[in-house]
Structures are given as C-alpha cells and as structure tokens.
Amino acid sequence: MGRGTGRPPERPEWALADLRALLIIVDLGLEMQADADAVLHACAAPGEPASVLARAGGRVAGEYHRLWAWSLDYAPHADPDSLERRVSALLRYHYELLHVALRIAFPKYRRTDRLERQRRAVTGLGAPAAELRSVRDELDMWIHAAS
C-alpha cells in the first residue's frame, strides 16, 4: 500500500490514508449497485434491448473499471488473500459481469437460442454485491482500530 509508488508505505499514517481511500472507493462502488442491477435487469428483459441501454451500461461498467484500477493503486503490495485484494476482486467482478451482460445483449453476430438463454439468465449482481457491503464493514473496522 504505497500510494501507487510500487513500494510498501514507510509511515503508518500513509497505510491508514490508503485504507481510507479504499473505503471511499468501496462506497462509490456500493452507490452504483442499483444502477448496475438496473442495467443487468434491462439486458435480461425479453425483446430487443434499447440502444440507450448500451450507453448507460457502458458508463456504469466503465465506472466500475475505474474503481477497480484505483483500488489496485492503493494496495500494490497486498497479499492475494488480503482485504485490499478482495476489494479489487469484487470491483472487477462488477465490471466484468456488466461487460459480459452488455456483450450478450448486443451481440456482434446473429442471436442463437444458447445466447438468448445466457442473456436472460443474468438478472442481478448476486452474492458478490452483498459481499462488497461486508468487505466495506470490515475495512471500516480496520480503519477504526488503527485510528
């Protein structure tokens, strides 16, 4: 966690600042979950999706991608099993699920029955949405313990 410098923090207050920044990133991700679920529901709805969905979904997916990239900046040396990496993994899941749902809703080639079944199957963020809330609470606990 070294402010994107590629090295561990030299001061405890920097590590705490990095954790606080991750908390802000998680809060932003949680705020967008309703929008993400709306996009996923629209992608799975019967009939042809409206083109406005592609733009709105691309915006939400892009925001999750940006949050994921930022989360990596604040914990470059975190262990793969760390809370910091879990935050990154959950934000990436949100981005990738939206991206795939949009690609299936707006295929490059003709729709097939299999593709249509896949499109109709993804209707929400699922358990990782709740897990992001849980990770947020754990992160907040770590910050308060270190303060």
KANOR-V189465 format. One record per helix or strand of 3 or more residues. SS is the DSSP state (helix for helix, strand for strand). FROM is the first residue (numbers start at 1). TO is the last residue. If there is no record, write none. Layout:
BEGIN
SS FROM TO
SS FROM TO
END
This chain:
BEGIN
helix 12 31
helix 33 44
helix 51 73
helix 83 105
helix 113 121
helix 127 146
END
